[in-house]
């Protein structure tokens, strides 16, 4: 989901590339689905849902999942896959078009690292507003790469992030510098329930609960 004005869809071109990326993301998608099913939430919101693959996986598994994204290009692809279903909504993650405390769980899949610090904070604050007091937060994103082995994987990841553009790359570097997803949980007071690492420890699926 881009942070730009709604009239300027920075992700329209990327949306066309998603079918090529999905095979690489499939294991993580399945891991998130299993994690959501284990927690047993009834209503789940995928924030910055992209082309909707995770939402559709969850719905096929019986979860009442919804997706929100600012990119019209991404949502067009999602609507095609969902045959026009109405559970995808266009909206800004910093000002979600939902009432307070209406979701049992939130999902952020590679959505936080690409935003500047202040925007990340706003996204999390708004997500916590729509989440129920005992809700669960699922974050799939980069882990702390201070150890040698993840650093090797991060070298490859950094090359990919750099290709996404200067602003995106600077946000990615800032995300790692501030302690990555572990620090996000700590700064927002989200109690970590579990963590599962992938790609030599460079990427993690983090599950947390609001205090």
Buried (B, 14 or more C-beta within 10 A) or exposed (E): BBBEEEEEBBBBEBBEEBEEEEEEBEEBBEBBBEBBEEBEBEBBBBBBBBBBBBBBBBBEEEBBBBBBBBBBBBBBBBBEBBEEEEBBBBBBBBEBEBEEBBBBBBBBBBBBBBBBEEBBBBBBEBBBBBBBEEBBBBBBBBBBBEEEEBBEBBEEBBEEBBEBEEBBBBBBBBBBEBBBBBBBBEBBEBEBBEBBEBBBBBBBBBBBBBE
